[in-house]
Amino acid sequence: MSEIKLVRIYDHEQPDGYRILVDRMWPRGMSKIKADLGERDKQIGPTNELRKWFNHEDEKFPEFKEKYIKELNANDFTPEFIKTVKEKLQTGDVLFLYGAKNREHNQAVVLKQYVESKL
């Protein structure tokens, strides 16, 4: 069964799957060739205001998660994104690529839970 996997774009070991960059910002030092993306959906990432407020501070994560889910619910692109993920899961894993150092408290974690709840 195919699944959504979270992958830090800088990791040396990269699993196979359809690669979607879910960050609004392009990862520093990453070339487009090396990133090898299926697509880049920056519009699904948190707004710049929310991203800057969160600043990857662990203690803000619960509130960040709430605010980001509100953004996802209001985002016109969200249904299209979910549809794409659902289609790609028919043929293999989907990788949500992100640049954050913190693997437990980042927007990709919230996005994965959100999308899985809608599939």
Biopython code that builds the backbone (N, CA, C, O; Angstrom):
import numpy as np
from Bio.PDB.StructureBuilder import StructureBuilder

atoms = [
    (1, "MET", "N", (0.850, -1.191, 0.000)),
    (1, "MET", "CA", (0.000, 0.000, 0.000)),
    (1, "MET", "C", (0.888, 1.246, 0.000)),
    (1, "MET", "O", (1.846, 1.343, 0.768)),
    (2, "SER", "N", (0.562, 2.166, -0.850)),
    (2, "SER", "CA", (1.330, 3.413, -0.954)),
    (2, "SER", "C", (1.034, 4.316, 0.237)),
    (2, "SER", "O", (-0.034, 4.245, 0.845)),
    (3, "GLU", "N", (2.007, 5.165, 0.553)),
    (3, "GLU", "CA", (1.838, 6.069, 1.681)),
    (3, "GLU", "C", (2.536, 7.395, 1.430)),
    (3, "GLU", "O", (3.373, 7.527, 0.537)),
    (4, "ILE", "N", (2.161, 8.383, 2.256)),
    (4, "ILE", "CA", (2.835, 9.674, 2.243)),
    (4, "ILE", "C", (4.013, 9.567, 3.196)),
    (4, "ILE", "O", (3.862, 9.139, 4.341)),
    (5, "LYS", "N", (5.185, 9.957, 2.716)),
    (5, "LYS", "CA", (6.384, 9.928, 3.552)),
    (5, "LYS", "C", (6.955, 11.337, 3.660)),
    (5, "LYS", "O", (6.930, 12.108, 2.700)),
    (6, "LEU", "N", (7.467, 11.658, 4.838)),
    (6, "LEU", "CA", (8.124, 12.939, 5.059)),
    (6, "LEU", "C", (9.617, 12.751, 4.871)),
    (6, "LEU", "O", (10.220, 11.859, 5.468)),
    (7, "VAL", "N", (10.214, 13.602, 4.035)),
    (7, "VAL", "CA", (11.634, 13.475, 3.724)),
    (7, "VAL", "C", (12.282, 14.850, 3.771)),
    (7, "VAL", "O", (11.830, 15.786, 3.111)),
    (8, "ARG", "N", (13.336, 14.960, 4.550)),
    (8, "ARG", "CA", (14.100, 16.207, 4.548)),
    (8, "ARG", "C", (14.903, 16.249, 3.252)),
    (8, "ARG", "O", (15.657, 15.324, 2.952)),
    (9, "ILE", "N", (14.742, 17.302, 2.504)),
    (9, "ILE", "CA", (15.320, 17.372, 1.156)),
    (9, "ILE", "C", (16.841, 17.265, 1.165)),
    (9, "ILE", "O", (17.437, 16.900, 0.152)),
    (10, "TYR", "N", (17.478, 17.577, 2.292)),
    (10, "TYR", "CA", (18.937, 17.529, 2.387)),
    (10, "TYR", "C", (19.474, 16.140, 2.748)),
    (10, "TYR", "O", (20.685, 15.926, 2.707)),
    (11, "ASP", "N", (18.600, 15.193, 3.100)),
    (11, "ASP", "CA", (19.059, 13.853, 3.478)),
    (11, "ASP", "C", (19.745, 13.168, 2.297)),
    (11, "ASP", "O", (19.308, 13.290, 1.153)),
    (12, "HIS", "N", (20.818, 12.453, 2.595)),
    (12, "HIS", "CA", (21.548, 11.738, 1.543)),
    (12, "HIS", "C", (20.727, 10.563, 1.014)),
    (12, "HIS", "O", (20.675, 10.327, -0.193)),
    (13, "GLU", "N", (20.094, 9.837, 1.918)),
    (13, "GLU", "CA", (19.251, 8.703, 1.514)),
    (13, "GLU", "C", (17.851, 9.228, 1.223)),
    (13, "GLU", "O", (17.202, 9.804, 2.096)),
    (14, "GLN", "N", (17.394, 9.028, -0.002)),
    (14, "GLN", "CA", (16.070, 9.488, -0.407)),
    (14, "GLN", "C", (15.262, 8.289, -0.913)),
    (14, "GLN", "O", (15.679, 7.610, -1.852)),
    (15, "PRO", "N", (14.111, 8.030, -0.294)),
    (15, "PRO", "CA", (13.293, 6.914, -0.771)),
    (15, "PRO", "C", (12.697, 7.223, -2.147)),
    (15, "PRO", "O", (12.664, 8.375, -2.578)),
    (16, "ASP", "N", (12.234, 6.188, -2.815)),
    (16, "ASP", "CA", (11.561, 6.363, -4.097)),
    (16, "ASP", "C", (10.145, 6.855, -3.860)),
    (16, "ASP", "O", (9.522, 6.546, -2.845)),
    (17, "GLY", "N", (9.655, 7.622, -4.810)),
    (17, "GLY", "CA", (8.283, 8.105, -4.740)),
    (17, "GLY", "C", (8.136, 9.395, -5.513)),
    (17, "GLY", "O", (9.113, 9.954, -6.012)),
    (18, "TYR", "N", (6.896, 9.864, -5.608)),
    (18, "TYR", "CA", (6.606, 11.126, -6.289)),
    (18, "TYR", "C", (6.979, 12.262, -5.352)),
    (18, "TYR", "O", (6.446, 12.358, -4.247)),
    (19, "ARG", "N", (7.893, 13.122, -5.787)),
    (19, "ARG", "CA", (8.516, 14.126, -4.925)),
    (19, "ARG", "C", (7.817, 15.483, -5.033)),
    (19, "ARG", "O", (7.793, 16.097, -6.100)),
    (20, "ILE", "N", (7.249, 15.942, -3.913)),
    (20, "ILE", "CA", (6.587, 17.245, -3.863)),
    (20, "ILE", "C", (7.266, 18.103, -2.795)),
    (20, "ILE", "O", (7.278, 17.744, -1.618)),
    (21, "LEU", "N", (7.828, 19.235, -3.213)),
    (21, "LEU", "CA", (8.380, 20.193, -2.252)),
    (21, "LEU", "C", (7.215, 20.986, -1.687)),
    (21, "LEU", "O", (6.489, 21.642, -2.435)),
    (22, "VAL", "N", (7.029, 20.933, -0.369)),
    (22, "VAL", "CA", (5.881, 21.581, 0.270)),
    (22, "VAL", "C", (6.279, 22.827, 1.058)),
    (22, "VAL", "O", (5.483, 23.343, 1.843)),
    (23, "ASP", "N", (7.496, 23.309, 0.857)),
    (23, "ASP", "CA", (7.959, 24.557, 1.482)),
    (23, "ASP", "C", (7.628, 25.736, 0.578)),
    (23, "ASP", "O", (7.657, 25.621, -0.647)),
    (24, "ARG", "N", (7.317, 26.855, 1.189)),
    (24, "ARG", "CA", (7.092, 28.080, 0.428)),
    (24, "ARG", "C", (8.431, 28.635, -0.080)),
    (24, "ARG", "O", (8.502, 29.210, -1.166)),
    (25, "MET", "N", (9.471, 28.456, 0.709)),
    (25, "MET", "CA", (10.805, 28.949, 0.354)),
    (25, "MET", "C", (11.603, 27.817, -0.306)),
    (25, "MET", "O", (11.493, 26.656, 0.089)),
    (26, "TRP", "N", (12.404, 28.170, -1.315)),
    (26, "TRP", "CA", (13.285, 27.174, -1.938)),
    (26, "TRP", "C", (14.395, 26.835, -0.950)),
    (26, "TRP", "O", (14.950, 27.750, -0.342)),
    (27, "PRO", "N", (14.747, 25.558, -0.761)),
    (27, "PRO", "CA", (15.793, 25.172, 0.193)),
    (27, "PRO", "C", (17.167, 25.726, -0.214)),
    (27, "PRO", "O", (17.594, 25.578, -1.359)),
    (28, "ARG", "N", (17.832, 26.352, 0.724)),
    (28, "ARG", "CA", (19.155, 26.946, 0.469)),
    (28, "ARG", "C", (20.139, 25.918, -0.043)),
    (28, "ARG", "O", (20.237, 24.812, 0.487)),
    (29, "GLY", "N", (20.870, 26.297, -1.082)),
    (29, "GLY", "CA", (21.946, 25.465, -1.587)),
    (29, "GLY", "C", (21.490, 24.247, -2.379)),
    (29, "GLY", "O", (22.321, 23.429, -2.775)),
    (30, "MET", "N", (20.207, 24.111, -2.614)),
    (30, "MET", "CA", (19.683, 22.949, -3.333)),
    (30, "MET", "C", (19.440, 23.335, -4.791)),
    (30, "MET", "O", (18.706, 24.280, -5.079)),
    (31, "SER", "N", (20.062, 22.598, -5.698)),
    (31, "SER", "CA", (19.832, 22.871, -7.118)),
    (31, "SER", "C", (18.533, 22.208, -7.561)),
    (31, "SER", "O", (18.094, 21.222, -6.968)),
    (32, "LYS", "N", (17.932, 22.749, -8.591)),
    (32, "LYS", "CA", (16.692, 22.159, -9.115)),
    (32, "LYS", "C", (16.938, 20.744, -9.634)),
    (32, "LYS", "O", (16.067, 19.881, -9.523)),
    (33, "ILE", "N", (18.120, 20.503, -10.199)),
    (33, "ILE", "CA", (18.453, 19.167, -10.715)),
    (33, "ILE", "C", (18.548, 18.169, -9.557)),
    (33, "ILE", "O", (17.974, 17.082, -9.618)),
    (34, "LYS", "N", (19.276, 18.548, -8.505)),
    (34, "LYS", "CA", (19.448, 17.645, -7.366)),
    (34, "LYS", "C", (18.123, 17.412, -6.638)),
    (34, "LYS", "O", (17.880, 16.319, -6.125)),
    (35, "ALA", "N", (17.276, 18.425, -6.592)),
    (35, "ALA", "CA", (15.979, 18.290, -5.912)),
    (35, "ALA", "C", (15.099, 17.260, -6.615)),
    (35, "ALA", "O", (14.327, 16.554, -5.965)),
    (36, "ASP", "N", (15.213, 17.174, -7.938)),
    (36, "ASP", "CA", (14.520, 16.147, -8.723)),
    (36, "ASP", "C", (13.034, 16.054, -8.361)),
    (36, "ASP", "O", (12.544, 14.982, -8.006)),
    (37, "LEU", "N", (12.332, 17.170, -8.451)),
    (37, "LEU", "CA", (10.947, 17.246, -8.003)),
    (37, "LEU", "C", (9.958, 16.775, -9.058)),
    (37, "LEU", "O", (10.156, 16.975, -10.256)),
    (38, "GLY", "N", (8.888, 16.146, -8.584)),
    (38, "GLY", "CA", (7.734, 15.913, -9.428)),
    (38, "GLY", "C", (6.976, 17.223, -9.587)),
    (38, "GLY", "O", (6.496, 17.564, -10.668)),
    (39, "GLU", "N", (6.883, 17.949, -8.470)),
    (39, "GLU", "CA", (6.284, 19.274, -8.489)),
    (39, "GLU", "C", (6.684, 20.046, -7.241)),
    (39, "GLU", "O", (7.131, 19.487, -6.239)),
    (40, "ARG", "N", (6.504, 21.350, -7.347)),
    (40, "ARG", "CA", (6.754, 22.243, -6.217)),
    (40, "ARG", "C", (5.460, 22.977, -5.939)),
    (40, "ARG", "O", (4.982, 23.751, -6.768)),
    (41, "ASP", "N", (4.895, 22.729, -4.770)),
    (41, "ASP", "CA", (3.616, 23.338, -4.412)),
    (41, "ASP", "C", (3.801, 24.312, -3.258)),
    (41, "ASP", "O", (3.357, 24.072, -2.136)),
    (42, "LYS", "N", (4.475, 25.426, -3.571)),
    (42, "LYS", "CA", (4.767, 26.395, -2.514)),
    (42, "LYS", "C", (3.499, 27.011, -1.939)),
    (42, "LYS", "O", (3.490, 27.446, -0.787)),
    (43, "GLN", "N", (2.420, 27.053, -2.734)),
    (43, "GLN", "CA", (1.185, 27.669, -2.248)),
    (43, "GLN", "C", (0.499, 26.846, -1.161)),
    (43, "GLN", "O", (-0.422, 27.341, -0.512)),
    (44, "ILE", "N", (0.928, 25.601, -0.949)),
    (44, "ILE", "CA", (0.348, 24.773, 0.117)),
    (44, "ILE", "C", (1.066, 25.016, 1.445)),
    (44, "ILE", "O", (0.551, 24.644, 2.500)),
    (45, "GLY", "N", (2.236, 25.630, 1.406)),
    (45, "GLY", "CA", (2.988, 25.919, 2.632)),
    (45, "GLY", "C", (2.330, 27.011, 3.444)),
    (45, "GLY", "O", (1.465, 27.728, 2.941)),
    (46, "PRO", "N", (2.736, 27.145, 4.710)),
    (46, "PRO", "CA", (2.178, 28.216, 5.536)),
    (46, "PRO", "C", (2.544, 29.588, 4.959)),
    (46, "PRO", "O", (3.566, 29.742, 4.289)),
    (47, "THR", "N", (1.697, 30.570, 5.230)),
    (47, "THR", "CA", (1.986, 31.926, 4.765)),
    (47, "THR", "C", (3.306, 32.413, 5.356)),
    (47, "THR", "O", (3.758, 31.912, 6.385)),
    (48, "ASN", "N", (3.906, 33.377, 4.707)),
    (48, "ASN", "CA", (5.172, 33.938, 5.213)),
    (48, "ASN", "C", (5.004, 34.477, 6.621)),
    (48, "ASN", "O", (5.900, 34.327, 7.452)),
    (49, "GLU", "N", (3.860, 35.107, 6.903)),
    (49, "GLU", "CA", (3.613, 35.661, 8.238)),
    (49, "GLU", "C", (3.618, 34.554, 9.294)),
    (49, "GLU", "O", (4.250, 34.690, 10.342)),
    (50, "LEU", "N", (2.910, 33.462, 9.010)),
    (50, "LEU", "CA", (2.843, 32.352, 9.972)),
    (50, "LEU", "C", (4.202, 31.677, 10.109)),
    (50, "LEU", "O", (4.631, 31.341, 11.213)),
    (51, "ARG", "N", (4.868, 31.484, 8.990)),
    (51, "ARG", "CA", (6.188, 30.844, 9.009)),
    (51, "ARG", "C", (7.180, 31.667, 9.855)),
    (51, "ARG", "O", (7.918, 31.111, 10.669)),
    (52, "LYS", "N", (7.186, 32.970, 9.657)),
    (52, "LYS", "CA", (8.107, 33.831, 10.421)),
    (52, "LYS", "C", (7.734, 33.857, 11.900)),
    (52, "LYS", "O", (8.614, 33.859, 12.760)),
    (53, "TRP", "N", (6.423, 33.877, 12.203)),
    (53, "TRP", "CA", (5.994, 33.882, 13.597)),
    (53, "TRP", "C", (6.436, 32.589, 14.286)),
    (53, "TRP", "O", (6.961, 32.631, 15.398)),
    (54, "PHE", "N", (6.227, 31.452, 13.640)),
    (54, "PHE", "CA", (6.581, 30.143, 14.213)),
    (54, "PHE", "C", (8.080, 30.038, 14.450)),
    (54, "PHE", "O", (8.514, 29.635, 15.529)),
    (55, "ASN", "N", (8.868, 30.399, 13.449)),
    (55, "ASN", "CA", (10.328, 30.440, 13.572)),
    (55, "ASN", "C", (10.908, 29.119, 14.090)),
    (55, "ASN", "O", (11.965, 29.115, 14.723)),
    (56, "HIS", "N", (10.236, 28.015, 13.831)),
    (56, "HIS", "CA", (10.677, 26.668, 14.247)),
    (56, "HIS", "C", (10.966, 26.579, 15.744)),
    (56, "HIS", "O", (11.895, 25.892, 16.170)),
    (57, "GLU", "N", (10.156, 27.283, 16.532)),
    (57, "GLU", "CA", (10.274, 27.227, 17.994)),
    (57, "GLU", "C", (9.310, 26.153, 18.498)),
    (57, "GLU", "O", (8.092, 26.277, 18.362)),
    (58, "ASP", "N", (9.883, 25.094, 19.086)),
    (58, "ASP", "CA", (9.082, 23.930, 19.503)),
    (58, "ASP", "C", (7.871, 24.297, 20.351)),
    (58, "ASP", "O", (6.795, 23.725, 20.171)),
    (59, "GLU", "N", (8.030, 25.240, 21.268)),
    (59, "GLU", "CA", (6.938, 25.573, 22.181)),
    (59, "GLU", "C", (5.755, 26.219, 21.453)),
    (59, "GLU", "O", (4.641, 26.233, 21.976)),
    (60, "LYS", "N", (5.991, 26.749, 20.262)),
    (60, "LYS", "CA", (4.912, 27.361, 19.477)),
    (60, "LYS", "C", (4.205, 26.344, 18.566)),
    (60, "LYS", "O", (3.200, 26.677, 17.936)),
    (61, "PHE", "N", (4.717, 25.119, 18.492)),
    (61, "PHE", "CA", (4.188, 24.160, 17.521)),
    (61, "PHE", "C", (2.694, 23.888, 17.665)),
    (61, "PHE", "O", (2.000, 23.889, 16.648)),
    (62, "PRO", "N", (2.152, 23.654, 18.866)),
    (62, "PRO", "CA", (0.706, 23.382, 18.950)),
    (62, "PRO", "C", (-0.139, 24.531, 18.369)),
    (62, "PRO", "O", (-1.117, 24.288, 17.662)),
    (63, "GLU", "N", (0.239, 25.765, 18.668)),
    (63, "GLU", "CA", (-0.502, 26.913, 18.134)),
    (63, "GLU", "C", (-0.255, 27.063, 16.633)),
    (63, "GLU", "O", (-1.169, 27.400, 15.881)),
    (64, "PHE", "N", (0.982, 26.810, 16.202)),
    (64, "PHE", "CA", (1.300, 26.844, 14.778)),
    (64, "PHE", "C", (0.429, 25.850, 14.023)),
    (64, "PHE", "O", (-0.117, 26.173, 12.969)),
    (65, "LYS", "N", (0.300, 24.638, 14.565)),
    (65, "LYS", "CA", (-0.493, 23.590, 13.918)),
    (65, "LYS", "C", (-1.937, 24.054, 13.726)),
    (65, "LYS", "O", (-2.502, 23.891, 12.645)),
    (66, "GLU", "N", (-2.532, 24.630, 14.767)),
    (66, "GLU", "CA", (-3.911, 25.139, 14.681)),
    (66, "GLU", "C", (-4.038, 26.197, 13.595)),
    (66, "GLU", "O", (-4.957, 26.159, 12.776)),
    (67, "LYS", "N", (-3.110, 27.136, 13.599)),
    (67, "LYS", "CA", (-3.164, 28.247, 12.637)),
    (67, "LYS", "C", (-2.938, 27.739, 11.207)),
    (67, "LYS", "O", (-3.597, 28.200, 10.275)),
    (68, "TYR", "N", (-2.029, 26.811, 11.035)),
    (68, "TYR", "CA", (-1.748, 26.282, 9.700)),
    (68, "TYR", "C", (-2.949, 25.497, 9.168)),
    (68, "TYR", "O", (-3.268, 25.591, 7.983)),
    (69, "ILE", "N", (-3.610, 24.732, 10.020)),
    (69, "ILE", "CA", (-4.803, 23.998, 9.592)),
    (69, "ILE", "C", (-5.898, 24.977, 9.156)),
    (69, "ILE", "O", (-6.608, 24.718, 8.185)),
    (70, "LYS", "N", (-6.037, 26.090, 9.864)),
    (70, "LYS", "CA", (-7.003, 27.119, 9.442)),
    (70, "LYS", "C", (-6.633, 27.651, 8.063)),
    (70, "LYS", "O", (-7.507, 27.855, 7.220)),
    (71, "GLU", "N", (-5.339, 27.878, 7.830)),
    (71, "GLU", "CA", (-4.895, 28.334, 6.517)),
    (71, "GLU", "C", (-5.200, 27.294, 5.441)),
    (71, "GLU", "O", (-5.661, 27.640, 4.354)),
    (72, "LEU", "N", (-4.943, 26.026, 5.742)),
    (72, "LEU", "CA", (-5.216, 24.962, 4.773)),
    (72, "LEU", "C", (-6.707, 24.889, 4.437)),
    (72, "LEU", "O", (-7.081, 24.707, 3.278)),
    (73, "ASN", "N", (-7.548, 25.032, 5.457)),
    (73, "ASN", "CA", (-8.996, 24.999, 5.233)),
    (73, "ASN", "C", (-9.461, 26.155, 4.360)),
    (73, "ASN", "O", (-10.419, 26.011, 3.601)),
    (74, "ALA", "N", (-8.793, 27.302, 4.461)),
    (74, "ALA", "CA", (-9.184, 28.497, 3.702)),
    (74, "ALA", "C", (-8.462, 28.609, 2.354)),
    (74, "ALA", "O", (-8.801, 29.467, 1.539)),
    (75, "ASN", "N", (-7.477, 27.750, 2.122)),
    (75, "ASN", "CA", (-6.639, 27.836, 0.920)),
    (75, "ASN", "C", (-7.377, 27.238, -0.284)),
    (75, "ASN", "O", (-7.774, 26.073, -0.258)),
    (76, "ASP", "N", (-7.557, 28.039, -1.334)),
    (76, "ASP", "CA", (-8.253, 27.564, -2.540)),
    (76, "ASP", "C", (-7.515, 26.425, -3.235)),
    (76, "ASP", "O", (-8.124, 25.653, -3.975)),
    (77, "PHE", "N", (-6.209, 26.313, -3.004)),
    (77, "PHE", "CA", (-5.392, 25.289, -3.654)),
    (77, "PHE", "C", (-5.476, 23.931, -2.941)),
    (77, "PHE", "O", (-5.153, 22.907, -3.544)),
    (78, "THR", "N", (-5.896, 23.903, -1.694)),
    (78, "THR", "CA", (-5.891, 22.668, -0.895)),
    (78, "THR", "C", (-6.640, 21.511, -1.557)),
    (78, "THR", "O", (-6.085, 20.414, -1.620)),
    (79, "PRO", "N", (-7.869, 21.691, -2.055)),
    (79, "PRO", "CA", (-8.565, 20.544, -2.676)),
    (79, "PRO", "C", (-7.802, 19.974, -3.881)),
    (79, "PRO", "O", (-7.754, 18.757, -4.064)),
    (80, "GLU", "N", (-7.217, 20.840, -4.689)),
    (80, "GLU", "CA", (-6.440, 20.383, -5.843)),
    (80, "GLU", "C", (-5.208, 19.603, -5.388)),
    (80, "GLU", "O", (-4.862, 18.578, -5.976)),
    (81, "PHE", "N", (-4.547, 20.098, -4.335)),
    (81, "PHE", "CA", (-3.364, 19.426, -3.792)),
    (81, "PHE", "C", (-3.735, 18.028, -3.294)),
    (81, "PHE", "O", (-3.041, 17.057, -3.597)),
    (82, "ILE", "N", (-4.814, 17.924, -2.540)),
    (82, "ILE", "CA", (-5.262, 16.628, -2.002)),
    (82, "ILE", "C", (-5.594, 15.675, -3.151)),
    (82, "ILE", "O", (-5.254, 14.494, -3.094)),
    (83, "LYS", "N", (-6.248, 16.179, -4.184)),
    (83, "LYS", "CA", (-6.599, 15.363, -5.354)),
    (83, "LYS", "C", (-5.337, 14.818, -6.024)),
    (83, "LYS", "O", (-5.276, 13.641, -6.381)),
    (84, "THR", "N", (-4.332, 15.678, -6.193)),
    (84, "THR", "CA", (-3.065, 15.250, -6.801)),
    (84, "THR", "C", (-2.413, 14.156, -5.969)),
    (84, "THR", "O", (-1.982, 13.137, -6.508)),
    (85, "VAL", "N", (-2.340, 14.362, -4.659)),
    (85, "VAL", "CA", (-1.724, 13.367, -3.769)),
    (85, "VAL", "C", (-2.471, 12.046, -3.874)),
    (85, "VAL", "O", (-1.852, 10.986, -3.977)),
    (86, "LYS", "N", (-3.790, 12.103, -3.850)),
    (86, "LYS", "CA", (-4.617, 10.891, -3.939)),
    (86, "LYS", "C", (-4.326, 10.139, -5.246)),
    (86, "LYS", "O", (-4.178, 8.917, -5.245)),
    (87, "GLU", "N", (-4.245, 10.879, -6.359)),
    (87, "GLU", "CA", (-3.951, 10.264, -7.659)),
    (87, "GLU", "C", (-2.563, 9.624, -7.671)),
    (87, "GLU", "O", (-2.404, 8.501, -8.151)),
    (88, "LYS", "N", (-1.563, 10.325, -7.148)),
    (88, "LYS", "CA", (-0.193, 9.815, -7.165)),
    (88, "LYS", "C", (-0.034, 8.601, -6.255)),
    (88, "LYS", "O", (0.801, 7.735, -6.517)),
    (89, "LEU", "N", (-0.828, 8.534, -5.186)),
    (89, "LEU", "CA", (-0.763, 7.378, -4.278)),
    (89, "LEU", "C", (-1.263, 6.099, -4.947)),
    (89, "LEU", "O", (-0.974, 5.002, -4.471)),
    (90, "GLN", "N", (-1.998, 6.224, -6.030)),
    (90, "GLN", "CA", (-2.476, 5.050, -6.759)),
    (90, "GLN", "C", (-1.310, 4.263, -7.362)),
    (90, "GLN", "O", (-1.412, 3.052, -7.554)),
    (91, "THR", "N", (-0.207, 4.948, -7.660)),
    (91, "THR", "CA", (0.912, 4.308, -8.353)),
    (91, "THR", "C", (2.184, 4.198, -7.512)),
    (91, "THR", "O", (3.174, 3.633, -7.975)),
    (92, "GLY", "N", (2.177, 4.723, -6.295)),
    (92, "GLY", "CA", (3.376, 4.630, -5.456)),
    (92, "GLY", "C", (3.341, 5.628, -4.314)),
    (92, "GLY", "O", (2.367, 6.358, -4.130)),
    (93, "ASP", "N", (4.423, 5.644, -3.555)),
    (93, "ASP", "CA", (4.520, 6.560, -2.422)),
    (93, "ASP", "C", (4.617, 8.007, -2.900)),
    (93, "ASP", "O", (5.083, 8.287, -4.005)),
    (94, "VAL", "N", (4.165, 8.914, -2.040)),
    (94, "VAL", "CA", (4.298, 10.350, -2.277)),
    (94, "VAL", "C", (5.204, 10.892, -1.180)),
    (94, "VAL", "O", (4.981, 10.644, 0.004)),
    (95, "LEU", "N", (6.227, 11.633, -1.587)),
    (95, "LEU", "CA", (7.183, 12.200, -0.639)),
    (95, "LEU", "C", (6.902, 13.689, -0.466)),
    (95, "LEU", "O", (6.911, 14.448, -1.435)),
    (96, "PHE", "N", (6.651, 14.100, 0.780)),
    (96, "PHE", "CA", (6.538, 15.517, 1.090)),
    (96, "PHE", "C", (7.939, 15.967, 1.509)),
    (96, "PHE", "O", (8.424, 15.591, 2.576)),
    (97, "LEU", "N", (8.572, 16.759, 0.678)),
    (97, "LEU", "CA", (9.932, 17.229, 0.934)),
    (97, "LEU", "C", (9.898, 18.574, 1.637)),
    (97, "LEU", "O", (9.108, 19.453, 1.290)),
    (98, "TYR", "N", (10.758, 18.722, 2.622)),
    (98, "TYR", "CA", (10.843, 19.966, 3.392)),
    (98, "TYR", "C", (12.302, 20.231, 3.731)),
    (98, "TYR", "O", (13.139, 19.332, 3.648)),
    (99, "GLY", "N", (12.602, 21.468, 4.114)),
    (99, "GLY", "CA", (13.977, 21.826, 4.418)),
    (99, "GLY", "C", (14.287, 21.960, 5.899)),
    (99, "GLY", "O", (15.460, 21.999, 6.271)),
    (100, "ALA", "N", (13.283, 22.031, 6.753)),
    (100, "ALA", "CA", (13.487, 22.288, 8.183)),
    (100, "ALA", "C", (14.388, 21.240, 8.833)),
    (100, "ALA", "O", (14.338, 20.059, 8.490)),
    (101, "LYS", "N", (15.211, 21.694, 9.774)),
    (101, "LYS", "CA", (16.090, 20.771, 10.507)),
    (101, "LYS", "C", (15.295, 19.913, 11.487)),
    (101, "LYS", "O", (15.607, 18.739, 11.688)),
    (102, "ASN", "N", (14.275, 20.499, 12.090)),
    (102, "ASN", "CA", (13.466, 19.793, 13.083)),
    (102, "ASN", "C", (12.494, 18.855, 12.372)),
    (102, "ASN", "O", (11.594, 19.302, 11.661)),
    (103, "ARG", "N", (12.684, 17.567, 12.569)),
    (103, "ARG", "CA", (11.881, 16.564, 11.861)),
    (103, "ARG", "C", (10.512, 16.336, 12.499)),
    (103, "ARG", "O", (9.631, 15.762, 11.859)),
    (104, "GLU", "N", (10.313, 16.768, 13.738)),
    (104, "GLU", "CA", (9.048, 16.526, 14.439)),
    (104, "GLU", "C", (8.117, 17.725, 14.435)),
    (104, "GLU", "O", (6.896, 17.572, 14.478)),
    (105, "HIS", "N", (8.689, 18.910, 14.383)),
    (105, "HIS", "CA", (7.888, 20.135, 14.471)),
    (105, "HIS", "C", (8.130, 20.996, 13.238)),
    (105, "HIS", "O", (8.923, 21.937, 13.267)),
    (106, "ASN", "N", (7.430, 20.658, 12.150)),
    (106, "ASN", "CA", (7.515, 21.461, 10.937)),
    (106, "ASN", "C", (6.196, 21.355, 10.184)),
    (106, "ASN", "O", (5.342, 20.537, 10.526)),
    (107, "GLN", "N", (6.032, 22.186, 9.159)),
    (107, "GLN", "CA", (4.755, 22.229, 8.454)),
    (107, "GLN", "C", (4.446, 20.945, 7.705)),
    (107, "GLN", "O", (3.274, 20.614, 7.525)),
    (108, "ALA", "N", (5.455, 20.215, 7.263)),
    (108, "ALA", "CA", (5.212, 18.976, 6.523)),
    (108, "ALA", "C", (4.523, 17.936, 7.419)),
    (108, "ALA", "O", (3.691, 17.163, 6.946)),
    (109, "VAL", "N", (4.867, 17.920, 8.692)),
    (109, "VAL", "CA", (4.235, 17.004, 9.651)),
    (109, "VAL", "C", (2.734, 17.310, 9.727)),
    (109, "VAL", "O", (1.903, 16.403, 9.677)),
    (110, "VAL", "N", (2.404, 18.592, 9.849)),
    (110, "VAL", "CA", (1.000, 19.009, 9.934)),
    (110, "VAL", "C", (0.282, 18.698, 8.621)),
    (110, "VAL", "O", (-0.839, 18.189, 8.620)),
    (111, "LEU", "N", (0.937, 19.008, 7.509)),
    (111, "LEU", "CA", (0.332, 18.783, 6.202)),
    (111, "LEU", "C", (0.039, 17.311, 5.955)),
    (111, "LEU", "O", (-1.018, 16.967, 5.426)),
    (112, "LYS", "N", (0.963, 16.445, 6.333)),
    (112, "LYS", "CA", (0.763, 14.999, 6.152)),
    (112, "LYS", "C", (-0.466, 14.535, 6.941)),
    (112, "LYS", "O", (-1.323, 13.833, 6.404)),
    (113, "GLN", "N", (-0.548, 14.928, 8.207)),
    (113, "GLN", "CA", (-1.701, 14.542, 9.034)),
    (113, "GLN", "C", (-3.003, 15.085, 8.440)),
    (113, "GLN", "O", (-4.020, 14.391, 8.412)),
    (114, "TYR", "N", (-2.960, 16.311, 7.974)),
    (114, "TYR", "CA", (-4.123, 16.951, 7.394)),
    (114, "TYR", "C", (-4.591, 16.210, 6.144)),
    (114, "TYR", "O", (-5.764, 15.858, 6.027)),
    (115, "VAL", "N", (-3.677, 15.977, 5.219)),
    (115, "VAL", "CA", (-4.030, 15.313, 3.966)),
    (115, "VAL", "C", (-4.527, 13.895, 4.227)),
    (115, "VAL", "O", (-5.518, 13.468, 3.633)),
    (116, "GLU", "N", (-3.853, 13.163, 5.107)),
    (116, "GLU", "CA", (-4.286, 11.794, 5.414)),
    (116, "GLU", "C", (-5.699, 11.780, 5.990)),
    (116, "GLU", "O", (-6.461, 10.847, 5.733)),
    (117, "SER", "N", (-6.057, 12.804, 6.767)),
    (117, "SER", "CA", (-7.400, 12.867, 7.340)),
    (117, "SER", "C", (-8.467, 13.137, 6.270)),
    (117, "SER", "O", (-9.652, 12.894, 6.498)),
    (118, "LYS", "N", (-8.042, 13.639, 5.104)),
    (118, "LYS", "CA", (-8.973, 13.979, 4.024)),
    (118, "LYS", "C", (-9.050, 12.893, 2.945)),
    (118, "LYS", "O", (-9.928, 12.941, 2.084)),
    (119, "LEU", "N", (-8.145, 11.924, 2.985)),
    (119, "LEU", "CA", (-8.141, 10.885, 1.943)),
    (119, "LEU", "C", (-9.196, 9.813, 2.200)),
    (119, "LEU", "O", (-9.322, 8.871, 1.418)),
]
sb = StructureBuilder()
sb.init_structure("model")
sb.init_model(0)
sb.init_chain("A")
sb.init_seg("    ")
for serial, (resi, resn, name, xyz) in enumerate(atoms, 1):
    if name == "N":
        sb.init_residue(resn, " ", resi, " ")
    sb.init_atom(name, np.array(xyz, "f"), 0.0, 1.0, " ", f" {name:<3s}", serial, name[0])
structure = sb.get_structure()
